[in-house]
Amino acid sequence: MTPAALWTYQKERFPLAKTVPLLAVFSAASICVSAEMAGRHLPGWGAFAAGFAVAMLLFFQMRVCDEWKDLEDDRRLRPDRPIPRGLISLRAVLSLGLASLPLTAFAAWAWHPPLLWPLALVWLWLAAMTAEFGVADWLKARPVLYLISHMAIMPLIDLLLTAMEWLPAGGPAFWLWLFLALSFVNGCVLEIGRKLWAPESEIAGVDSYSGLWGPRKGAAIWAGAVLASWALLVGVGAVTGALWVALGIGGAGVLFCLRAAMAYAAAPSIAAQKRLDTLAGLWVFLCYALAGFAPMVTRMLW
């Protein structure tokens, strides 16, 4: 495993240029929302450092688990991916994933040792996901249940990240469930958005939501997920004192997403496919930025 191969691997399978900003905002927003909803002061910088480290390592572990779980399908259907084409070995990727486990545990323990319990819950669900819950064929025949079961890890990760604030402080705020639900829906926005493809991008034997539902229905379902995400964002804003920011700026973001969904439904080209994928990521980034930081900015301005 050479540094050049590792660098190419991350660009293709775990792009740091996109992942670092998104997870930095995601982890910091989770901690801020937890404090805002409970009316508590923000914790020290150690909580934010631990949250970011844990988020980065967990998402890398999710990628490693996918590489192991999907290897045979990748060899048959996507031989251009890094492991099937021989850029890097599965053993090397698994070794990096295993090495990241004690680092994750240390990051959580160093801030607050009881965080190891919600971390263990995330790992338990990730292990079950990797094993397809023991019913791989049954799940794959039911794509919606597959999506729900796999996106359930998002609120579990967010429960861990928000616990960076609420576990040392004595407990979560009642309305925190709104933010956890937002994480679940945002996971669906990202997952559906990256698998709405142009007809020429479809690969025989590879599941996509455009293949499952068709471009029009797929775009409508993705747009519905964006709207549901916005509704939850508005709910979070109402609790944290940033209602009008969530309505206004969030609403503007929704309009961009709906316009892109309509364009893809009308003409599902490769350009329209890429636009949806990009906007899915930007929308989720905006959601967490508004949820986590708008209350503080609002107080500063007013």
C-alpha positions as CSV (number, residue, x, y, z in Angstrom):
1,M,0.0,0.0,0.0
2,T,1.8,3.1,-1.2
3,P,0.9,6.7,-0.2
4,A,-0.1,7.4,-3.8
5,A,-2.5,4.5,-3.9
6,L,-4.0,5.5,-0.5
7,W,-4.4,9.1,-1.7
8,T,-6.2,7.9,-4.9
9,Y,-8.4,5.5,-2.8
10,Q,-9.5,8.3,-0.5
11,K,-10.3,10.6,-3.5
12,E,-12.5,7.8,-5.0
13,R,-14.1,6.2,-2.0
14,F,-13.7,8.6,1.0
15,P,-13.1,12.0,-0.5
16,L,-11.7,14.2,2.3
17,A,-12.3,17.4,0.5
18,K,-16.1,16.8,0.8
19,T,-16.2,14.7,3.9
20,V,-14.2,16.8,6.3
21,P,-16.3,20.0,6.0
22,L,-19.6,18.1,6.1
23,L,-18.6,16.1,9.2
24,A,-17.0,19.1,10.9
25,V,-20.4,20.9,10.6
26,F,-22.4,17.8,11.4
27,S,-20.5,17.0,14.6
28,A,-20.2,20.6,15.8
29,A,-23.9,21.3,15.1
30,S,-25.0,18.2,17.0
31,I,-23.2,19.4,20.1
32,C,-24.5,23.0,19.7
33,V,-28.1,21.9,19.2
34,S,-28.0,19.6,22.3
35,A,-26.9,22.6,24.4
36,E,-29.3,25.1,22.8
37,M,-32.3,22.8,23.3
38,A,-31.4,22.3,27.0
39,G,-30.6,26.0,27.6
40,R,-27.1,25.1,28.6
41,H,-23.7,26.7,27.9
42,L,-21.6,25.1,25.2
43,P,-19.1,22.5,26.5
44,G,-15.3,23.0,26.1
45,W,-13.4,22.6,22.9
46,G,-12.6,19.0,23.8
47,A,-16.2,18.0,23.1
48,F,-15.9,19.4,19.6
49,A,-12.5,17.8,18.9
50,A,-13.8,14.5,20.2
51,G,-17.0,14.7,18.2
52,F,-15.2,15.5,15.0
53,A,-12.7,12.7,15.5
54,V,-15.4,10.2,16.3
55,A,-17.5,11.2,13.3
56,M,-14.6,11.0,10.9
57,L,-13.5,7.6,12.2
58,L,-17.1,6.1,12.3
59,F,-17.8,7.2,8.7
60,F,-14.5,5.7,7.5
61,Q,-15.5,2.5,9.3
62,M,-18.8,2.5,7.5
63,R,-16.9,2.8,4.2
64,V,-14.6,-0.1,5.2
65,C,-17.6,-2.3,6.1
66,D,-19.2,-1.5,2.7
67,E,-16.0,-2.5,0.9
68,W,-16.0,-5.9,2.6
69,K,-19.8,-6.4,2.2
70,D,-19.9,-5.4,-1.4
71,L,-16.6,-7.0,-2.6
72,E,-18.1,-9.8,-4.7
73,D,-20.7,-7.5,-6.4
74,D,-17.9,-4.9,-7.1
75,R,-15.7,-7.6,-8.7
76,R,-18.6,-8.7,-11.0
77,L,-20.3,-5.4,-11.7
78,R,-18.0,-2.5,-10.8
79,P,-14.5,-3.7,-11.6
80,D,-13.2,-0.1,-12.0
81,R,-13.4,0.5,-8.2
82,P,-10.1,0.6,-6.3
83,I,-10.1,-2.8,-4.7
84,P,-11.3,-4.9,-7.7
85,R,-8.9,-3.2,-10.1
86,G,-6.0,-3.8,-7.7
87,L,-5.1,-0.3,-6.7
88,I,-5.3,-1.3,-3.0
89,S,-6.0,-4.6,-1.3
90,L,-9.0,-5.4,0.8
91,R,-6.7,-6.5,3.6
92,A,-5.0,-3.1,3.6
93,V,-8.4,-1.3,3.9
94,L,-9.6,-3.7,6.6
95,S,-6.4,-3.1,8.5
96,L,-6.9,0.6,8.4
97,G,-10.5,0.1,9.6
98,L,-9.4,-2.1,12.5
99,A,-6.7,0.3,13.5
100,S,-9.3,3.1,13.6
101,L,-11.4,1.3,16.3
102,P,-9.2,1.9,19.3
103,L,-8.6,5.5,18.1
104,T,-12.4,6.0,18.1
105,A,-12.8,4.6,21.5
106,F,-10.0,6.7,22.9
107,A,-11.4,9.9,21.4
108,A,-14.8,9.2,23.1
109,W,-13.2,8.0,26.4
110,A,-10.8,11.0,26.6
111,W,-13.7,13.4,26.7
112,H,-16.2,11.4,28.8
113,P,-15.7,7.7,29.5
114,P,-19.4,6.8,29.6
115,L,-19.6,7.8,25.9
116,L,-18.3,4.3,25.2
117,W,-21.8,3.0,25.8
118,P,-23.5,4.9,22.9
119,L,-20.4,4.2,20.8
120,A,-20.9,0.5,21.4
121,L,-24.5,0.8,20.3
122,V,-23.4,2.4,17.0
123,W,-20.8,-0.3,16.4
124,L,-23.4,-3.0,17.2
125,W,-25.8,-1.6,14.6
126,L,-22.9,-1.2,12.1
127,A,-22.0,-4.9,12.6
128,A,-25.6,-5.9,12.0
129,M,-25.8,-3.7,8.9
130,T,-22.6,-5.3,7.5
131,A,-24.1,-8.7,8.1
132,E,-27.3,-7.5,6.4
133,F,-29.1,-8.4,9.7
134,G,-28.8,-12.0,8.7
135,V,-31.4,-11.7,6.0
136,A,-29.5,-10.3,3.0
137,D,-31.6,-11.7,0.2
138,W,-34.9,-10.8,2.0
139,L,-33.7,-7.2,2.6
140,K,-32.3,-6.7,-0.9
141,A,-35.7,-7.7,-2.3
142,R,-37.3,-4.9,-0.2
143,P,-35.2,-1.7,-1.1
144,V,-37.3,0.6,1.0
145,L,-36.8,-1.5,4.1
146,Y,-33.1,-1.8,3.2
147,L,-32.8,2.0,3.1
148,I,-34.6,2.5,6.4
149,S,-32.5,-0.2,8.2
150,H,-29.3,1.3,7.0
151,M,-30.2,4.9,7.5
152,A,-31.1,4.1,11.1
153,I,-27.4,4.3,11.9
154,M,-27.6,8.1,11.3
155,P,-29.6,9.0,14.4
156,L,-27.6,6.5,16.4
157,I,-24.4,8.4,15.4
158,D,-26.1,11.7,16.2
159,L,-27.2,10.3,19.5
160,L,-23.5,9.7,20.3
161,L,-22.4,13.1,19.0
162,T,-25.1,15.0,20.9
163,A,-24.1,12.9,24.0
164,M,-20.8,14.7,23.9
165,E,-22.8,17.6,25.4
166,W,-25.7,16.0,27.2
167,L,-24.1,13.0,28.9
168,P,-21.7,15.0,31.0
169,A,-24.4,17.6,31.6
170,G,-27.0,15.2,33.0
171,G,-29.3,14.3,30.2
172,P,-30.8,15.2,26.8
173,A,-33.4,17.8,26.1
174,F,-36.9,16.5,25.4
175,W,-37.0,18.0,21.8
176,L,-33.7,16.4,20.8
177,W,-35.7,13.7,19.0
178,L,-36.4,16.3,16.3
179,F,-32.7,16.6,15.5
180,L,-32.2,12.9,15.6
181,A,-35.1,12.5,13.1
182,L,-33.5,15.2,11.0
183,S,-30.4,13.1,10.8
184,F,-32.3,10.1,9.7
185,V,-34.1,12.0,6.9
186,N,-30.9,13.7,5.8
187,G,-29.3,10.3,5.5
188,C,-32.2,9.4,3.1
189,V,-31.7,12.7,1.2
190,L,-28.0,11.8,0.6
191,E,-28.6,8.1,-0.1
192,I,-31.4,8.6,-2.6
193,G,-29.8,11.7,-4.2
194,R,-26.6,9.8,-5.0
195,K,-28.5,6.9,-6.6
196,L,-30.8,8.8,-9.0
197,W,-29.0,8.2,-12.2
198,A,-29.3,9.0,-15.9
199,P,-30.3,6.0,-18.0
200,E,-26.8,5.7,-19.5
201,S,-25.3,5.5,-15.9
202,E,-27.4,2.5,-14.9
203,I,-25.4,-0.7,-14.4
204,A,-27.1,-4.0,-14.9
205,G,-27.4,-5.8,-11.6
206,V,-26.6,-2.7,-9.5
207,D,-29.5,-1.3,-7.6
208,S,-30.4,2.4,-8.0
209,Y,-33.5,4.4,-7.0
210,S,-33.9,5.6,-10.5
211,G,-34.0,2.0,-11.6
212,L,-36.4,1.0,-8.8
213,W,-38.9,3.9,-9.2
214,G,-38.0,5.5,-12.5
215,P,-36.7,9.1,-12.8
216,R,-40.0,10.9,-12.2
217,K,-41.1,9.0,-9.1
218,G,-37.5,8.9,-7.8
219,A,-37.2,12.7,-8.1
220,A,-40.6,13.2,-6.4
221,I,-39.6,10.9,-3.5
222,W,-36.2,12.7,-3.1
223,A,-38.0,16.1,-3.2
224,G,-40.4,14.8,-0.5
225,A,-37.4,13.8,1.7
226,V,-36.0,17.3,1.3
227,L,-39.3,18.8,2.3
228,A,-39.5,16.5,5.3
229,S,-36.0,17.5,6.2
230,W,-36.9,21.2,6.0
231,A,-40.0,20.6,8.2
232,L,-37.8,19.0,10.9
233,L,-35.3,21.8,10.5
234,V,-38.0,24.3,11.1
235,G,-39.1,22.4,14.2
236,V,-35.5,22.4,15.5
237,G,-35.4,26.2,14.8
238,A,-38.6,26.8,16.7
239,V,-37.1,25.1,19.8
240,T,-33.7,26.9,19.6
241,G,-35.0,30.3,18.7
242,A,-34.0,30.3,15.0
243,L,-37.4,29.7,13.5
244,W,-37.3,32.5,10.9
245,V,-33.8,31.7,9.8
246,A,-34.8,28.0,9.2
247,L,-37.9,29.1,7.4
248,G,-36.2,31.7,5.2
249,I,-32.8,30.5,4.4
250,G,-33.9,26.9,4.6
251,G,-36.8,27.6,2.3
252,A,-34.5,29.2,-0.3
253,G,-32.4,26.0,-0.2
254,V,-35.4,23.9,-0.7
255,L,-36.4,25.8,-3.8
256,F,-33.0,25.1,-5.4
257,C,-33.5,21.4,-4.6
258,L,-37.0,21.2,-5.9
259,R,-35.9,23.0,-9.1
260,A,-33.1,20.4,-9.6
261,A,-35.5,17.6,-8.9
262,M,-38.0,18.9,-11.6
263,A,-35.1,19.3,-14.1
264,Y,-33.9,15.7,-13.5
265,A,-37.5,14.3,-13.7
266,A,-38.0,16.1,-17.1
267,A,-34.6,15.1,-18.5
268,P,-32.6,12.6,-16.4
269,S,-29.2,13.4,-18.0
270,I,-25.8,12.9,-16.5
271,A,-25.5,16.6,-15.8
272,A,-28.9,16.5,-14.0
273,Q,-27.8,13.4,-12.0
274,K,-24.6,15.1,-10.8
275,R,-26.6,18.3,-9.9
276,L,-28.9,16.2,-7.7
277,D,-26.0,14.5,-6.0
278,T,-24.2,17.8,-5.4
279,L,-27.4,19.5,-4.1
280,A,-28.1,16.6,-1.7
281,G,-24.8,17.2,0.0
282,L,-25.1,21.0,0.0
283,W,-28.6,20.7,1.5
284,V,-27.5,18.5,4.3
285,F,-24.6,20.8,5.0
286,L,-27.0,23.8,5.1
287,C,-29.3,21.9,7.4
288,Y,-26.7,21.3,10.0
289,A,-25.2,24.7,9.7
290,L,-28.6,26.4,10.3
291,A,-29.6,24.0,13.0
292,G,-26.3,24.3,14.9
293,F,-25.2,27.8,14.4
294,A,-28.2,30.0,13.5
295,P,-29.3,30.4,17.1
296,M,-26.0,31.8,18.1
297,V,-25.8,34.1,15.1
298,T,-29.4,35.3,15.7
299,R,-28.5,36.2,19.3
300,M,-25.4,38.1,18.2
301,L,-27.4,40.1,15.6
302,W,-30.5,40.8,17.7
